[in-house]
């Protein structure tokens, strides 16, 4: 199908662009921005390296999702999406989302118990709930993919 090929090709281009932007953020922008912010607020100076590590880790989780998505697109292109190989890459995405979720829950608890105003805890709560919804959606989609893969295998065995 022509539309599917276009979509896969366009998605691959934007995955590469997004991955490149994330690498720049991960190596230059986030560490520099956090260093500047903590230097402007002396009482936050002790948070510089933990925040940098958390930010770099979260970007790494997104990069893992992008690479796994690339691999899934390759399976779509080769018409092998309903094979057990695709489940492996969906598992990679689920685990990356779960790792990011754990980090956000930890940040929510830390900030929630130490915040003076509710703004930042509410923002972290919103992001944590969004990641939870996304992760659970992925688990459901993975179950559907597993079922479709089983049906495909059964159909090929009959034919």
Buried (B, 14 or more C-beta within 10 A) or exposed (E): EEEEEEEEEEBBEEBEEBBEEBEEBBEEBBBEBBBEEBEEEEEEEEBBEEBBEBBBEBBBBBBBBBBBBBBBBBBBBEEEBBBEBBBEBBEBBBBBBBBBBEBBBEBBEBBBEEEEEEEBBEEBBEBBEEBBEBBEEBEEEBEEBBEEBEEBEEEEEEE
